[in-house]
Amino acid sequence: MTDGRLAVYACDPGQSRGRRFAEPPAPTRTEYQRDRDRIVHSTAFRRLVYKTQVFLNHEGDLFRTRLTHSLEVAQLGRSIARSLRLNEDLVEAICLAHDLGHTPFGHAGQDALNDCMREFGGFEHNLQSLRVVDCLEERYPAYDGINLSFETREGILKHCSLRNAQLLEQVEPGGVAQRFLLGQQPSLEAQLCNLADEIAYNAHDVDDGVRSGLITLEQLSDVPLFERYRQQALALYPHLAEPMQQRRLLHEAIRRMLSDQVYDVIAATSSALAEYAPAGVAAVRCLPVLVGFSAAMRAESMQLKQFLFRQLYRHPQVVRTTGLARQVVRDLFAAYHGDPAQLPPAQADRAQAGDAVQRTRTVTDFIAGMTDRFALREHERLTGQRLFD
C-alpha cells in the first residue's frame, strides 16, 4: 500500500526492499516505525548515554553525549522531512542509529582503534554501526542483530571504504554497500540524516564550547553565521547584553541559527528537487546529492566548522584529554589481544577459538561497545593506572 502523504521520491514503507530475515508485517506499525522501535530498545542505543562527543564523560553532566546528539539529529531530521514530504519514520530511525558503532571517547577512540586495526582493514565507525545492528545485538532467538530494513541499514552506512564495500558486497550481493561500488547516492532520507548530523553537532559544539569556557562569545563574533544571529537577538532583547544574561543570549543565537539553517535546507532542497524532478526512489540514486544547503549557507557553515576545529577541537585542554583517551584505547587493545582471557567469558571463548582476524575483531567489537566510564574502569583494572582525575 502506498502512502499518499509522501512525495514520489520518498521511501514508502510499503515498498521497502525488506529485511535480511523475512518477518510477517507488524499489525500496527510500518516497517520503518518498527526499525525505530528496535533501535531505541537496543543495548547499543542505551550505551550512547555514556559515550561522549567532544568532552569526556567525567568532565561534566551537561555536555552532549552520543545519545543526546542522536536525539537532536532526529528532531532536526524529522522537522525537515515533514516539510519535504519525505518519510519521517525512516529519517528518525537512521538518525537514532547513526552513532551506534562509535567508540568511547568520540573521535579519539575511533582514531586509536583504527590504528590498532590497521593491518586488518582499519576501523570505520559507520561500518561498526551497521555491524551492531546486523551482528552484535543479541535480542532475538532466530538471528543475530535486530534485522532492520534495507533502507535503514543503507542509511546507517554513511561512509564506507572501497575495500570494505567490496567485502560487504561479497556477503550481500546488491545490498547496502553496492552504491559505493556504483558511485550512486542513498535515499533522500539518508542524505537528510547526514546533513542533520552536521547541523546538530555544529550548534551543540558551540553551546558546549562556550559552557566549558574553552571558547567565548567574543571569539564567536568573528564567525558570520553565529554573529548575525547574536546581533538579531541583541536588537530584539537588549537586556541580553548584560553579563548575567549571556547564557540566554547564547541560546537565542543558536536557536535562530538552527532555524535559519533548517529553512535554508528546505528551500535549497526543494529547488534541487524541482530542477531534477526524480520520478521515484530509484531515480534519486543516479542523481547528485539533492539534500543540502544553499551555496551561501554552505560557505558560512564551513567557516563555523573551521572555527570550531581551530578553537575547540584543537584547544590544548581538549588535545590533552583526547591524547589520554587514545592511550586508554590502545592499552585496552594490547591487553585483551595479548591475553583474551581478560575478556568476558563469551568474548574470550570467541577470541580464543578463532584465527588472528577473529581474535582482533572480537577485541575491537568489545572495546567499541564500551562507554567512557567502563573503558576507564577496565583500563585501571588491567594496567593499574588512573589517567583521568
Protein Blocks (a to p, Z undefined) as FASTA:
>chain_A
ZZfkbcfkbccfklcgbjfbdcdddfkbcfklmmmmmmmmpmklmmmmmccfkbcfkloc
kbccfklmmmmmmmmmmmmmmmnopafklmmmmmmmmmmmpcehijmlmmmmmmmmmmno
paafklmmmmmmmmmpcfbfkbgcjhiafklmmmmmmbacfklmmmmmmmmghiaklmmm
nopacdfklmmmmmmmmmmmmmmmmmmmmmnopacfklmmmpmklmmmmmmmmmmmmmlm
pmklmmmmmmmmmmmmmmmmmmmmmmmmmmmmmmnopabfklmmmmccfbdcdfklmmmm
mmmmmmmmmmmmmgfklmmmmmmmmmmmmmmmmmmmmmmmlpcfklmmmmmmmcfklmmm
mmmmmmmmpcfklmmmmmmmmnopafbZZ
